[in-house]
Amino acid sequence: MAKSPKPVELCRWTLRWGNPYTRPPEGQPLVLGSVVLPRGESWEPHLAHLHTLGDGYAIHFQLEQAAPPRRLSEATKQSIRRKSLERRLRAKNPLFADAEIAAALAKNPDYYGT
């Protein structure tokens, strides 16, 4: 089976007011410009013409999520919960762990998937 191509990581570059404790001068916007580019590509050709040193604005960088995060299936979550329960109870009280595990599984069968 062929692997799907890795999604391109995107970066958001924003030129906005740099001091969080003050507001921009009267009539100036909070954000001068913003651009989303592939990771590694320079922001300067897109935003440098808006910015001069000492004007109070700063470049801000943020990674953008290209694809939605992968979610675990309910069955996988239940399996992880059961294994964690067993590990935790066997470490805490190894002599009575089997009885405590059975009681916890019987008490909440939907959560542990039993």
NORHUZI-V379182 format. One record per residue. RES is the residue in three letters. PHI is phi in radians with two decimals (999 if undefined). PSI is psi in radians with two decimals (* if undefined). Layout:
# NORHUZI-V379182
RES:PHI:PSI + RES:PHI:PSI
This chain:
# NORHUZI-V379182
MET:999:2.30 + ALA:-1.37:2.47 + LYS:-1.35:2.53 + SER:-1.31:2.59 + PRO:-1.13:2.53 + LYS:-1.19:2.31 + PRO:-1.15:2.58 + VAL:-1.26:2.24 + GLU:-1.37:2.35 + LEU:-1.95:2.59 + CYS:-2.16:2.40 + ARG:-1.80:2.10 + TRP:-1.84:2.19 + THR:-2.24:2.35 + LEU:-1.78:1.81 + ARG:-2.38:2.94 + TRP:-0.98:2.27 + GLY:-1.51:-0.37 + ASN:-1.73:1.98 + PRO:-1.24:-0.19 + TYR:-1.69:-0.11 + THR:-2.28:2.94 + ARG:-1.82:2.74 + PRO:-1.11:2.78 + PRO:-0.96:2.72 + GLU:-0.88:2.23 + GLY:1.56:-0.17 + GLN:-1.59:2.47 + PRO:-1.35:2.80 + LEU:-1.24:-0.66 + VAL:-2.08:2.17 + LEU:-1.51:-0.56 + GLY:-3.02:2.81 + SER:-2.64:2.54 + VAL:-2.58:2.48 + VAL:-1.90:2.16 + LEU:-2.31:2.75 + PRO:-1.08:2.58 + ARG:-1.03:2.33 + GLY:1.71:-0.29 + GLU:-1.45:2.47 + SER:-1.31:2.49 + TRP:-1.48:-0.34 + GLU:-0.99:-0.76 + PRO:-1.08:-0.39 + HIS:-1.64:-0.59 + LEU:-2.12:-0.21 + ALA:-1.09:-0.58 + HIS:-1.19:-0.29 + LEU:-1.56:-0.20 + HIS:-2.10:2.36 + THR:-2.22:2.56 + LEU:-1.06:2.37 + GLY:1.51:0.08 + ASP:-1.46:-0.08 + GLY:1.65:-0.14 + TYR:-1.66:2.62 + ALA:-2.34:2.71 + ILE:-1.51:2.25 + HIS:-2.02:2.48 + PHE:-2.12:2.39 + GLN:-2.60:2.30 + LEU:-1.32:2.34 + GLU:-1.70:2.51 + GLN:-1.44:1.92 + ALA:-1.28:-0.69 + ALA:-2.15:2.67 + PRO:-1.13:2.60 + PRO:-1.11:2.55 + ARG:-1.31:2.41 + ARG:-1.93:2.50 + LEU:-1.35:2.55 + SER:-1.25:2.82 + GLU:-1.08:-0.69 + ALA:-1.10:-0.68 + THR:-1.18:-0.74 + LYS:-1.05:-0.76 + GLN:-1.12:-0.68 + SER:-1.11:-0.75 + ILE:-1.11:-0.72 + ARG:-1.10:-0.76 + ARG:-1.08:-0.80 + LYS:-1.12:-0.69 + SER:-1.16:-0.72 + LEU:-1.05:-0.84 + GLU:-1.08:-0.82 + ARG:-1.06:-0.78 + ARG:-1.13:-0.80 + LEU:-1.28:-0.61 + ARG:-1.19:-0.58 + ALA:-1.30:-0.60 + LYS:-1.36:-0.79 + ASN:-2.58:1.40 + PRO:-1.11:-0.52 + LEU:-1.19:-0.70 + PHE:-1.92:0.34 + ALA:-1.09:-0.74 + ASP:-1.06:-0.75 + ALA:-1.17:-0.72 + GLU:-1.19:-0.66 + ILE:-1.12:-0.81 + ALA:-1.07:-0.70 + ALA:-1.16:-0.74 + ALA:-1.15:-0.70 + LEU:-1.16:-0.67 + ALA:-1.24:-0.58 + LYS:-1.21:-0.62 + ASN:-2.41:1.21 + PRO:-1.16:-0.55 + ASP:-1.20:-0.64 + TYR:-1.21:-0.69 + TYR:-1.67:-0.11 + GLY:1.25:0.68 + THR:-1.80:*
